Amino acid sequence: MIEEQYQEAYDKAPEETKRAIEKYEQMPKSFRDKKPLLYYVLGSGTPPYKMSKQASAYVDKASGKQNCGNCIFAFQSLVTKNVICSQIRGNVKVAGWCRLWER
């Protein structure tokens, strides 16, 4: 069940996102307690709305001070330490960089 405060965002979300949220809600509570919804949705498979690493000019090692570790689009799991990006597919590295970098 979507919390009331998130209902509008859910209603406006792409169908792929809605399906991921619905799948998450059916997962056991023990799973949901360990993995926040945001991390699940952003990291679930290869969502079609995310850009490829090639199209984003992603590299594993940034040449300047801009990197995934200080980008607003990157999220790191406290449990697995994996880093995912809300904009590009697959895991990224903290030291990585792409043309979508934003602070």
N, C-alpha and C positions, 0 to 999 in steps of 0.2 A: 504494500500500500504506500503510495507516494505521500510524503508529508505535505500538508497544506501549503507551507511556505515555498515548496518546490513545484507545485502543480503547474503553474504557468510556464516555467522553464521546461517541464516535461511535455506539456501540450505543444510547445513550439519546437521541440527537438526533432532532428531527423529520425526517420523510421528505424535506422540501424541503431541509433542511440536508445530509442525506446525499447527495442528488442533486447539490447544488452542490459538495460535496467530491469526489465521484466525477468530475464534469466537470473540476474543477481538476486532479486527478491525471492526466488525459488531455491536458492542455495541454502544449505544448512546454516543455522544461526552461528555455529562455531566457525564456519568459513567467513561469514559476514563480519564477525567480531574481529577477525584478524586482517581483513582486507577492506579498506574503506571503499564506498561506492565510486567515488571519483577515480581512484586508482584502478578499480576494476573496469570501469567504462573506458578510460583512456588507454588501458593496456590490453583490452580484450581483443585478441586476434589481430587482424590487420583491418581496422575500420576503413571503409572506402572513402570516407571524408578526409582522411589524413593524406598528406603529401608524401611522396617517396623520398628516400634519402638522396637519391640522385637529383631529383628536381629541386630539392632544397639546398643543394651544394654542400651537404653534410660531410664533415671530416672528423675523424676521431680525436684529433689534436688541434686545438685552436692556436693561431699564431699571435694573437694579441690578448688583451685582458677580457674580451668578450668570450664567454664559454657557456656551455649548457648549465654549469653549476651556478651561474648567476643570471640565468634567463628566466623570465616569468612563465614560460611554457613548459619548463622541465619540472618533473616531480620524482623524488627518490623515495622508494619504499624503505621504511625504517627496519623492516624485517629482512628483506632479501638484498637490500642495497642497490637493486636494479633501478635504473633511471629511465623514465619514459617521457615522451614529449606529447603534448596535446595537439601538436601540429604535424608531426611526421611519424611515419610507421616504424615500429620496432623499438628495441632498446637503444639508448644513446649513452655516451660516456660523459661523465662530469666535465672532463677536459675537452669534450667535443665542441663543435660550432657548426652553425648553418646560417644561411642568408636571412632566415626569419628571426634571428636573435633579437630580443627586446628586453629591456629592463623595466 
